[in-house]
Amino acid sequence: MIPFHSVLPEIAQREVRCIHLQSVPGVTPSSGLSTGEYAFVEFYCEDLNCDCRRVFIQVFARHQQDQVLASINYGWDKESFYRKRMPL
């Protein structure tokens, strides 16, 4: 898997998705995430002949860019497509 921004940096810069968490006075956070900015970085298969039809997304905090906080694997095809190619 290769990061989208390494192939098309201009598009990735414009389309990067982030969330900004703020503290709310009087509310104790239950998620364990601290206040700050979190970026979702897309990764795709680098094999041009591959037909895996999926994206791998990693979540990073701006204040901790060397640590992956979450990994999300998403495929946009029917479940049967993936079961046939990746049996359990």
Secondary structure, DSSP 8 states (H G I E B T S, - for coil): -EEHHHH-HHHHHHH-EEEEE---TT---SS---SEEEEEEEEE---TT----EEEEEEEETTEEEEEEEEEEEE-S-HHHHHHHS--
